[in-house]
Amino acid sequence: MLAELHKLNYDTAAADSPPSMAALRIMAPLSHILFGTDYPLVKPAEGVRHLGEDPLSDADRAAIDRTNALALLPRLKG
């Protein structure tokens, strides 16, 4: 079961605090984590702010914010 869960993609909507992101990064490879919000319940700016509090490298932040999504939806690259 755990091997199958590692194959899924996860968004940051419910995991944007530093402790939640730490747990998510144990559960999933960085390439399977994408920026997400619970809009309209939670404003996107809050998710951006919370992720900004996480100790992520610039490369990791770029992957979560955009690169990972483009890998799933390559037609959005244009």
mmCIF file as gemmi writes it, N, C-alpha and C atoms, coordinates in Angstrom:
data_model
loop_
_atom_site.group_PDB
_atom_site.id
_atom_site.type_symbol
_atom_site.label_atom_id
_atom_site.label_alt_id
_atom_site.label_comp_id
_atom_site.label_asym_id
_atom_site.label_entity_id
_atom_site.label_seq_id
_atom_site.pdbx_PDB_ins_code
_atom_site.Cartn_x
_atom_site.Cartn_y
_atom_site.Cartn_z
_atom_site.occupancy
_atom_site.B_iso_or_equiv
_atom_site.pdbx_formal_charge
_atom_site.auth_seq_id
_atom_site.auth_asym_id
_atom_site.pdbx_PDB_model_num
ATOM 1 N N . MET Axp A 1 ? 0.821 -1.188 0 1 0 ? 1 A 1
ATOM 2 C CA . MET Axp A 1 ? 0 0 0 1 0 ? 1 A 1
ATOM 3 C C . MET Axp A 1 ? 0.872 1.262 0 1 0 ? 1 A 1
ATOM 4 N N . LEU Axp A 2 ? 1.9 1.279 0.811 1 0 ? 2 A 1
ATOM 5 C CA . LEU Axp A 2 ? 2.756 2.451 0.901 1 0 ? 2 A 1
ATOM 6 C C . LEU Axp A 2 ? 3.425 2.757 -0.438 1 0 ? 2 A 1
ATOM 7 N N . ALA Axp A 3 ? 3.842 1.721 -1.144 1 0 ? 3 A 1
ATOM 8 C CA . ALA Axp A 3 ? 4.465 1.923 -2.454 1 0 ? 3 A 1
ATOM 9 C C . ALA Axp A 3 ? 3.482 2.589 -3.418 1 0 ? 3 A 1
ATOM 10 N N . GLU Axp A 4 ? 2.228 2.23 -3.357 1 0 ? 4 A 1
ATOM 11 C CA . GLU Axp A 4 ? 1.224 2.838 -4.22 1 0 ? 4 A 1
ATOM 12 C C . GLU Axp A 4 ? 0.966 4.293 -3.823 1 0 ? 4 A 1
ATOM 13 N N . LEU Axp A 5 ? 0.971 4.596 -2.53 1 0 ? 5 A 1
ATOM 14 C CA . LEU Axp A 5 ? 0.767 5.965 -2.081 1 0 ? 5 A 1
ATOM 15 C C . LEU Axp A 5 ? 1.911 6.876 -2.524 1 0 ? 5 A 1
ATOM 16 N N . HIS Axp A 6 ? 3.108 6.328 -2.643 1 0 ? 6 A 1
ATOM 17 C CA . HIS Axp A 6 ? 4.251 7.108 -3.109 1 0 ? 6 A 1
ATOM 18 C C . HIS Axp A 6 ? 4.102 7.513 -4.576 1 0 ? 6 A 1
ATOM 19 N N . LYS Axp A 7 ? 3.254 6.827 -5.318 1 0 ? 7 A 1
ATOM 20 C CA . LYS Axp A 7 ? 3.055 7.124 -6.735 1 0 ? 7 A 1
ATOM 21 C C . LYS Axp A 7 ? 2.061 8.263 -6.967 1 0 ? 7 A 1
ATOM 22 N N . LEU Axp A 8 ? 1.262 8.591 -5.952 1 0 ? 8 A 1
ATOM 23 C CA . LEU Axp A 8 ? 0.245 9.626 -6.104 1 0 ? 8 A 1
ATOM 24 C C . LEU Axp A 8 ? 0.861 11.016 -6.095 1 0 ? 8 A 1
ATOM 25 N N . ASN Axp A 9 ? 0.108 11.974 -6.609 1 0 ? 9 A 1
ATOM 26 C CA . ASN Axp A 9 ? 0.502 13.381 -6.532 1 0 ? 9 A 1
ATOM 27 C C . ASN Axp A 9 ? -0.288 14.02 -5.399 1 0 ? 9 A 1
ATOM 28 N N . TYR Axp A 10 ? 0.343 14.966 -4.724 1 0 ? 10 A 1
ATOM 29 C CA . TYR Axp A 10 ? -0.258 15.63 -3.573 1 0 ? 10 A 1
ATOM 30 C C . TYR Axp A 10 ? -0.156 17.132 -3.759 1 0 ? 10 A 1
ATOM 31 N N . ASP Axp A 11 ? -1.179 17.849 -3.279 1 0 ? 11 A 1
ATOM 32 C CA . ASP Axp A 11 ? -1.073 19.303 -3.314 1 0 ? 11 A 1
ATOM 33 C C . ASP Axp A 11 ? -0.849 19.835 -1.904 1 0 ? 11 A 1
ATOM 34 N N . THR Axp A 12 ? -0.484 21.094 -1.854 1 0 ? 12 A 1
ATOM 35 C CA . THR Axp A 12 ? -0.113 21.705 -0.58 1 0 ? 12 A 1
ATOM 36 C C . THR Axp A 12 ? -1.297 22.33 0.147 1 0 ? 12 A 1
ATOM 37 N N . ALA Axp A 13 ? -2.505 22.133 -0.353 1 0 ? 13 A 1
ATOM 38 C CA . ALA Axp A 13 ? -3.67 22.795 0.238 1 0 ? 13 A 1
ATOM 39 C C . ALA Axp A 13 ? -3.826 22.505 1.729 1 0 ? 13 A 1
ATOM 40 N N . ALA Axp A 14 ? -3.604 21.31 2.147 1 0 ? 14 A 1
ATOM 41 C CA . ALA Axp A 14 ? -3.759 20.968 3.561 1 0 ? 14 A 1
ATOM 42 C C . ALA Axp A 14 ? -2.412 20.705 4.216 1 0 ? 14 A 1
ATOM 43 N N . ALA Axp A 15 ? -1.334 21.015 3.511 1 0 ? 15 A 1
ATOM 44 C CA . ALA Axp A 15 ? -0.002 20.694 4.039 1 0 ? 15 A 1
ATOM 45 C C . ALA Axp A 15 ? 0.954 21.859 3.856 1 0 ? 15 A 1
ATOM 46 N N . ASP Axp A 16 ? 0.446 23.088 4.027 1 0 ? 16 A 1
ATOM 47 C CA . ASP Axp A 16 ? 1.306 24.229 3.742 1 0 ? 16 A 1
ATOM 48 C C . ASP Axp A 16 ? 2.049 24.777 4.954 1 0 ? 16 A 1
ATOM 49 N N . SER Axp A 17 ? 1.854 24.188 6.122 1 0 ? 17 A 1
ATOM 50 C CA . SER Axp A 17 ? 2.629 24.615 7.289 1 0 ? 17 A 1
ATOM 51 C C . SER Axp A 17 ? 3.936 23.817 7.321 1 0 ? 17 A 1
ATOM 52 N N . PRO Axp A 18 ? 4.981 24.336 7.951 1 0 ? 18 A 1
ATOM 53 C CA . PRO Axp A 18 ? 6.247 23.601 7.982 1 0 ? 18 A 1
ATOM 54 C C . PRO Axp A 18 ? 6.135 22.169 8.511 1 0 ? 18 A 1
ATOM 55 N N . PRO Axp A 19 ? 5.408 21.91 9.617 1 0 ? 19 A 1
ATOM 56 C CA . PRO Axp A 19 ? 5.31 20.511 10.07 1 0 ? 19 A 1
ATOM 57 C C . PRO Axp A 19 ? 4.571 19.605 9.079 1 0 ? 19 A 1
ATOM 58 N N . SER Axp A 20 ? 3.515 20.129 8.473 1 0 ? 20 A 1
ATOM 59 C CA . SER Axp A 20 ? 2.763 19.33 7.499 1 0 ? 20 A 1
ATOM 60 C C . SER Axp A 20 ? 3.583 19.046 6.252 1 0 ? 20 A 1
ATOM 61 N N . MET Axp A 21 ? 4.314 20.06 5.786 1 0 ? 21 A 1
ATOM 62 C CA . MET Axp A 21 ? 5.167 19.849 4.614 1 0 ? 21 A 1
ATOM 63 C C . MET Axp A 21 ? 6.269 18.839 4.908 1 0 ? 21 A 1
ATOM 64 N N . ALA Axp A 22 ? 6.811 18.874 6.118 1 0 ? 22 A 1
ATOM 65 C CA . ALA Axp A 22 ? 7.853 17.909 6.48 1 0 ? 22 A 1
ATOM 66 C C . ALA Axp A 22 ? 7.295 16.486 6.412 1 0 ? 22 A 1
ATOM 67 N N . ALA Axp A 23 ? 6.087 16.301 6.918 1 0 ? 23 A 1
ATOM 68 C CA . ALA Axp A 23 ? 5.45 14.976 6.868 1 0 ? 23 A 1
ATOM 69 C C . ALA Axp A 23 ? 5.154 14.577 5.426 1 0 ? 23 A 1
ATOM 70 N N . LEU Axp A 24 ? 4.667 15.523 4.63 1 0 ? 24 A 1
ATOM 71 C CA . LEU Axp A 24 ? 4.359 15.224 3.222 1 0 ? 24 A 1
ATOM 72 C C . LEU Axp A 24 ? 5.611 14.838 2.458 1 0 ? 24 A 1
ATOM 73 N N . ARG Axp A 25 ? 6.716 15.502 2.74 1 0 ? 25 A 1
ATOM 74 C CA . ARG Axp A 25 ? 7.957 15.199 2.015 1 0 ? 25 A 1
ATOM 75 C C . ARG Axp A 25 ? 8.517 13.841 2.414 1 0 ? 25 A 1
ATOM 76 N N . ILE Axp A 26 ? 8.145 13.333 3.567 1 0 ? 26 A 1
ATOM 77 C CA . ILE Axp A 26 ? 8.509 11.965 3.938 1 0 ? 26 A 1
ATOM 78 C C . ILE Axp A 26 ? 7.643 10.987 3.148 1 0 ? 26 A 1
ATOM 79 N N . MET Axp A 27 ? 6.389 11.357 2.956 1 0 ? 27 A 1
ATOM 80 C CA . MET Axp A 27 ? 5.421 10.488 2.296 1 0 ? 27 A 1
ATOM 81 C C . MET Axp A 27 ? 5.599 10.445 0.78 1 0 ? 27 A 1
ATOM 82 N N . ALA Axp A 28 ? 5.936 11.583 0.195 1 0 ? 28 A 1
ATOM 83 C CA . ALA Axp A 28 ? 5.954 11.672 -1.265 1 0 ? 28 A 1
ATOM 84 C C . ALA Axp A 28 ? 7.259 12.289 -1.742 1 0 ? 28 A 1
ATOM 85 N N . PRO Axp A 29 ? 7.736 11.869 -2.908 1 0 ? 29 A 1
ATOM 86 C CA . PRO Axp A 29 ? 8.908 12.536 -3.478 1 0 ? 29 A 1
ATOM 87 C C . PRO Axp A 29 ? 8.536 13.964 -3.867 1 0 ? 29 A 1
ATOM 88 N N . LEU Axp A 30 ? 9.493 14.848 -3.848 1 0 ? 30 A 1
ATOM 89 C CA . LEU Axp A 30 ? 9.242 16.253 -4.173 1 0 ? 30 A 1
ATOM 90 C C . LEU Axp A 30 ? 8.566 16.395 -5.536 1 0 ? 30 A 1
ATOM 91 N N . SER Axp A 31 ? 8.912 15.548 -6.474 1 0 ? 31 A 1
ATOM 92 C CA . SER Axp A 31 ? 8.348 15.642 -7.825 1 0 ? 31 A 1
ATOM 93 C C . SER Axp A 31 ? 6.847 15.359 -7.86 1 0 ? 31 A 1
ATOM 94 N N . HIS Axp A 32 ? 6.282 14.883 -6.754 1 0 ? 32 A 1
ATOM 95 C CA . HIS Axp A 32 ? 4.851 14.57 -6.683 1 0 ? 32 A 1
ATOM 96 C C . HIS Axp A 32 ? 4.085 15.562 -5.818 1 0 ? 32 A 1
ATOM 97 N N . ILE Axp A 33 ? 4.713 16.688 -5.472 1 0 ? 33 A 1
ATOM 98 C CA . ILE Axp A 33 ? 4.066 17.704 -4.642 1 0 ? 33 A 1
ATOM 99 C C . ILE Axp A 33 ? 3.84 18.939 -5.496 1 0 ? 33 A 1
ATOM 100 N N . LEU Axp A 34 ? 2.595 19.42 -5.503 1 0 ? 34 A 1
ATOM 101 C CA . LEU Axp A 34 ? 2.217 20.58 -6.308 1 0 ? 34 A 1
ATOM 102 C C . LEU Axp A 34 ? 1.534 21.616 -5.43 1 0 ? 34 A 1
ATOM 103 N N . PHE Axp A 35 ? 1.696 22.873 -5.808 1 0 ? 35 A 1
ATOM 104 C CA . PHE Axp A 35 ? 1.007 23.939 -5.085 1 0 ? 35 A 1
ATOM 105 C C . PHE Axp A 35 ? -0.491 23.765 -5.261 1 0 ? 35 A 1
ATOM 106 N N . GLY Axp A 36 ? -1.228 23.952 -4.184 1 0 ? 36 A 1
ATOM 107 C CA . GLY Axp A 36 ? -2.682 23.89 -4.233 1 0 ? 36 A 1
ATOM 108 C C . GLY Axp A 36 ? -3.271 24.724 -3.115 1 0 ? 36 A 1
ATOM 109 N N . THR Axp A 37 ? -4.527 25.088 -3.262 1 0 ? 37 A 1
ATOM 110 C CA . THR Axp A 37 ? -5.228 25.851 -2.232 1 0 ? 37 A 1
ATOM 111 C C . THR Axp A 37 ? -6.584 25.205 -1.995 1 0 ? 37 A 1
ATOM 112 N N . ASP Axp A 38 ? -7.208 25.601 -0.934 1 0 ? 38 A 1
ATOM 113 C CA . ASP Axp A 38 ? -8.584 25.177 -0.665 1 0 ? 38 A 1
ATOM 114 C C . ASP Axp A 38 ? -9.54 26.325 -0.968 1 0 ? 38 A 1
ATOM 115 N N . TYR Axp A 39 ? -9.225 27.073 -2.033 1 0 ? 39 A 1
ATOM 116 C CA . TYR Axp A 39 ? -10.063 28.197 -2.435 1 0 ? 39 A 1
ATOM 117 C C . TYR Axp A 39 ? -11.463 27.694 -2.731 1 0 ? 39 A 1
ATOM 118 N N . PRO Axp A 40 ? -12.489 28.334 -2.304 1 0 ? 40 A 1
ATOM 119 C CA . PRO Axp A 40 ? -12.596 29.651 -1.689 1 0 ? 40 A 1
ATOM 120 C C . PRO Axp A 40 ? -12.526 29.63 -0.157 1 0 ? 40 A 1
ATOM 121 N N . LEU Axp A 41 ? -12.376 28.459 0.445 1 0 ? 41 A 1
ATOM 122 C CA . LEU Axp A 41 ? -12.319 28.401 1.904 1 0 ? 41 A 1
ATOM 123 C C . LEU Axp A 41 ? -11.064 29.056 2.459 1 0 ? 41 A 1
ATOM 124 N N . VAL Axp A 42 ? -9.956 28.877 1.761 1 0 ? 42 A 1
ATOM 125 C CA . VAL Axp A 42 ? -8.694 29.489 2.154 1 0 ? 42 A 1
ATOM 126 C C . VAL Axp A 42 ? -8.176 30.257 0.944 1 0 ? 42 A 1
ATOM 127 N N . LYS Axp A 43 ? -7.811 31.486 1.145 1 0 ? 43 A 1
ATOM 128 C CA . LYS Axp A 43 ? -7.331 32.321 0.044 1 0 ? 43 A 1
ATOM 129 C C . LYS Axp A 43 ? -5.952 31.85 -0.42 1 0 ? 43 A 1
ATOM 130 N N . PRO Axp A 44 ? -5.687 31.864 -1.724 1 0 ? 44 A 1
ATOM 131 C CA . PRO Axp A 44 ? -4.386 31.434 -2.24 1 0 ? 44 A 1
ATOM 132 C C . PRO Axp A 44 ? -3.213 32.171 -1.592 1 0 ? 44 A 1
ATOM 133 N N . ALA Axp A 45 ? -3.395 33.437 -1.266 1 0 ? 45 A 1
ATOM 134 C CA . ALA Axp A 45 ? -2.303 34.209 -0.648 1 0 ? 45 A 1
ATOM 135 C C . ALA Axp A 45 ? -1.847 33.576 0.663 1 0 ? 45 A 1
ATOM 136 N N . GLU Axp A 46 ? -2.778 32.96 1.397 1 0 ? 46 A 1
ATOM 137 C CA . GLU Axp A 46 ? -2.406 32.293 2.652 1 0 ? 46 A 1
ATOM 138 C C . GLU Axp A 46 ? -1.509 31.095 2.379 1 0 ? 46 A 1
ATOM 139 N N . GLY Axp A 47 ? -1.839 30.32 1.357 1 0 ? 47 A 1
ATOM 140 C CA . GLY Axp A 47 ? -1.009 29.176 0.998 1 0 ? 47 A 1
ATOM 141 C C . GLY Axp A 47 ? 0.374 29.601 0.56 1 0 ? 47 A 1
ATOM 142 N N . VAL Axp A 48 ? 0.442 30.689 -0.197 1 0 ? 48 A 1
ATOM 143 C CA . VAL Axp A 48 ? 1.731 31.217 -0.637 1 0 ? 48 A 1
ATOM 144 C C . VAL Axp A 48 ? 2.535 31.668 0.576 1 0 ? 48 A 1
ATOM 145 N N . ARG Axp A 49 ? 1.881 32.361 1.496 1 0 ? 49 A 1
ATOM 146 C CA . ARG Axp A 49 ? 2.566 32.84 2.697 1 0 ? 49 A 1
ATOM 147 C C . ARG Axp A 49 ? 3.077 31.681 3.537 1 0 ? 49 A 1
ATOM 148 N N . HIS Axp A 50 ? 2.233 30.671 3.736 1 0 ? 50 A 1
ATOM 149 C CA . HIS Axp A 50 ? 2.646 29.512 4.534 1 0 ? 50 A 1
ATOM 150 C C . HIS Axp A 50 ? 3.823 28.783 3.892 1 0 ? 50 A 1
ATOM 151 N N . LEU Axp A 51 ? 3.769 28.594 2.581 1 0 ? 51 A 1
ATOM 152 C CA . LEU Axp A 51 ? 4.892 27.936 1.909 1 0 ? 51 A 1
ATOM 153 C C . LEU Axp A 51 ? 6.163 28.762 2.01 1 0 ? 51 A 1
ATOM 154 N N . GLY Axp A 52 ? 6.002 30.077 2.047 1 0 ? 52 A 1
ATOM 155 C CA . GLY Axp A 52 ? 7.155 30.949 2.204 1 0 ? 52 A 1
ATOM 156 C C . GLY Axp A 52 ? 7.842 30.777 3.547 1 0 ? 52 A 1
ATOM 157 N N . GLU Axp A 53 ? 7.125 30.252 4.516 1 0 ? 53 A 1
ATOM 158 C CA . GLU Axp A 53 ? 7.687 30.007 5.846 1 0 ? 53 A 1
ATOM 159 C C . GLU Axp A 53 ? 8.433 28.677 5.923 1 0 ? 53 A 1
ATOM 160 N N . ASP Axp A 54 ? 8.24 27.833 4.92 1 0 ? 54 A 1
ATOM 161 C CA . ASP Axp A 54 ? 8.918 26.534 4.901 1 0 ? 54 A 1
ATOM 162 C C . ASP Axp A 54 ? 10.37 26.698 4.459 1 0 ? 54 A 1
ATOM 163 N N . PRO Axp A 55 ? 11.269 25.941 5.058 1 0 ? 55 A 1
ATOM 164 C CA . PRO Axp A 55 ? 12.682 26.036 4.67 1 0 ? 55 A 1
ATOM 165 C C . PRO Axp A 55 ? 12.974 25.25 3.389 1 0 ? 55 A 1
ATOM 166 N N . LEU Axp A 56 ? 12.419 25.705 2.28 1 0 ? 56 A 1
ATOM 167 C CA . LEU Axp A 56 ? 12.62 25.047 0.986 1 0 ? 56 A 1
ATOM 168 C C . LEU Axp A 56 ? 13.684 25.791 0.195 1 0 ? 56 A 1
ATOM 169 N N . SER Axp A 57 ? 14.441 25.059 -0.582 1 0 ? 57 A 1
ATOM 170 C CA . SER Axp A 57 ? 15.391 25.715 -1.485 1 0 ? 57 A 1
ATOM 171 C C . SER Axp A 57 ? 14.606 26.374 -2.619 1 0 ? 57 A 1
ATOM 172 N N . ASP Axp A 58 ? 15.256 27.274 -3.335 1 0 ? 58 A 1
ATOM 173 C CA . ASP Axp A 58 ? 14.606 27.925 -4.475 1 0 ? 58 A 1
ATOM 174 C C . ASP Axp A 58 ? 14.188 26.9 -5.527 1 0 ? 58 A 1
ATOM 175 N N . ALA Axp A 59 ? 15.016 25.893 -5.744 1 0 ? 59 A 1
ATOM 176 C CA . ALA Axp A 59 ? 14.702 24.856 -6.733 1 0 ? 59 A 1
ATOM 177 C C . ALA Axp A 59 ? 13.487 24.034 -6.292 1 0 ? 59 A 1
ATOM 178 N N . ASP Axp A 60 ? 13.419 23.691 -5.005 1 0 ? 60 A 1
ATOM 179 C CA . ASP Axp A 60 ? 12.271 22.931 -4.495 1 0 ? 60 A 1
ATOM 180 C C . ASP Axp A 60 ? 10.996 23.762 -4.592 1 0 ? 60 A 1
ATOM 181 N N . ARG Axp A 61 ? 11.109 25.041 -4.261 1 0 ? 61 A 1
ATOM 182 C CA . ARG Axp A 61 ? 9.938 25.92 -4.321 1 0 ? 61 A 1
ATOM 183 C C . ARG Axp A 61 ? 9.454 26.059 -5.768 1 0 ? 61 A 1
ATOM 184 N N . ALA Axp A 62 ? 10.377 26.198 -6.714 1 0 ? 62 A 1
ATOM 185 C CA . ALA Axp A 62 ? 9.997 26.301 -8.127 1 0 ? 62 A 1
ATOM 186 C C . ALA Axp A 62 ? 9.33 25.02 -8.612 1 0 ? 62 A 1
ATOM 187 N N . ALA Axp A 63 ? 9.817 23.88 -8.134 1 0 ? 63 A 1
ATOM 188 C CA . ALA Axp A 63 ? 9.207 22.6 -8.517 1 0 ? 63 A 1
ATOM 189 C C . ALA Axp A 63 ? 7.773 22.518 -8.015 1 0 ? 63 A 1
ATOM 190 N N . ILE Axp A 64 ? 7.562 22.86 -6.763 1 0 ? 64 A 1
ATOM 191 C CA . ILE Axp A 64 ? 6.217 22.798 -6.183 1 0 ? 64 A 1
ATOM 192 C C . ILE Axp A 64 ? 5.298 23.826 -6.832 1 0 ? 64 A 1
ATOM 193 N N . ASP Axp A 65 ? 5.813 25.017 -7.064 1 0 ? 65 A 1
ATOM 194 C CA . ASP Axp A 65 ? 4.993 26.096 -7.62 1 0 ? 65 A 1
ATOM 195 C C . ASP Axp A 65 ? 4.631 25.898 -9.087 1 0 ? 65 A 1
ATOM 196 N N . ARG Axp A 66 ? 5.53 25.268 -9.88 1 0 ? 66 A 1
ATOM 197 C CA . ARG Axp A 66 ? 5.277 25.226 -11.321 1 0 ? 66 A 1
ATOM 198 C C . ARG Axp A 66 ? 5.789 23.983 -12.039 1 0 ? 66 A 1
ATOM 199 N N . THR Axp A 67 ? 7.043 23.644 -11.841 1 0 ? 67 A 1
ATOM 200 C CA . THR Axp A 67 ? 7.685 22.617 -12.65 1 0 ? 67 A 1
ATOM 201 C C . THR Axp A 67 ? 6.982 21.267 -12.553 1 0 ? 67 A 1
ATOM 202 N N . ASN Axp A 68 ? 6.579 20.871 -11.359 1 0 ? 68 A 1
ATOM 203 C CA . ASN Axp A 68 ? 5.91 19.572 -11.201 1 0 ? 68 A 1
ATOM 204 C C . ASN Axp A 68 ? 4.581 19.549 -11.942 1 0 ? 68 A 1
ATOM 205 N N . ALA Axp A 69 ? 3.852 20.653 -11.918 1 0 ? 69 A 1
ATOM 206 C CA . ALA Axp A 69 ? 2.582 20.719 -12.639 1 0 ? 69 A 1
ATOM 207 C C . ALA Axp A 69 ? 2.804 20.634 -14.145 1 0 ? 69 A 1
ATOM 208 N N . LEU Axp A 70 ? 3.858 21.288 -14.632 1 0 ? 70 A 1
ATOM 209 C CA . LEU Axp A 70 ? 4.144 21.233 -16.066 1 0 ? 70 A 1
ATOM 210 C C . LEU Axp A 70 ? 4.511 19.832 -16.516 1 0 ? 70 A 1
ATOM 211 N N . ALA Axp A 71 ? 5.13 19.058 -15.634 1 0 ? 71 A 1
ATOM 212 C CA . ALA Axp A 71 ? 5.441 17.67 -15.979 1 0 ? 71 A 1
ATOM 213 C C . ALA Axp A 71 ? 4.155 16.852 -16.16 1 0 ? 71 A 1
ATOM 214 N N . LEU Axp A 72 ? 3.137 17.177 -15.379 1 0 ? 72 A 1
ATOM 215 C CA . LEU Axp A 72 ? 1.851 16.467 -15.487 1 0 ? 72 A 1
ATOM 216 C C . LEU Axp A 72 ? 1 16.998 -16.639 1 0 ? 72 A 1
ATOM 217 N N . LEU Axp A 73 ? 1.119 18.291 -16.914 1 0 ? 73 A 1
ATOM 218 C CA . LEU Axp A 73 ? 0.303 18.948 -17.929 1 0 ? 73 A 1
ATOM 219 C C . LEU Axp A 73 ? 1.207 19.703 -18.909 1 0 ? 73 A 1
ATOM 220 N N . PRO Axp A 74 ? 1.945 18.98 -19.729 1 0 ? 74 A 1
ATOM 221 C CA . PRO Axp A 74 ? 2.96 19.614 -20.583 1 0 ? 74 A 1
ATOM 222 C C . PRO Axp A 74 ? 2.408 20.633 -21.577 1 0 ? 74 A 1
ATOM 223 N N . ARG Axp A 75 ? 1.152 20.547 -21.944 1 0 ? 75 A 1
ATOM 224 C CA . ARG Axp A 75 ? 0.625 21.513 -22.896 1 0 ? 75 A 1
ATOM 225 C C . ARG Axp A 75 ? 0.506 22.917 -22.31 1 0 ? 75 A 1
ATOM 226 N N . LEU Axp A 76 ? 0.641 23.05 -20.987 1 0 ? 76 A 1
ATOM 227 C CA . LEU Axp A 76 ? 0.616 24.365 -20.357 1 0 ? 76 A 1
ATOM 228 C C . LEU Axp A 76 ? 1.958 25.091 -20.472 1 0 ? 76 A 1
ATOM 229 N N . LYS Axp A 77 ? 2.984 24.402 -20.942 1 0 ? 77 A 1
ATOM 230 C CA . LYS Axp A 77 ? 4.299 25.028 -21.074 1 0 ? 77 A 1
ATOM 231 C C . LYS Axp A 77 ? 4.309 26.181 -22.05 1 0 ? 77 A 1
ATOM 232 N N . GLY Axp A 78 ? 3.474 26.105 -23.066 1 0 ? 78 A 1
ATOM 233 C CA . GLY Axp A 78 ? 3.457 27.119 -24.118 1 0 ? 78 A 1
ATOM 234 C C . GLY Axp A 78 ? 2.827 28.357 -23.677 1 0 ? 78 A 1
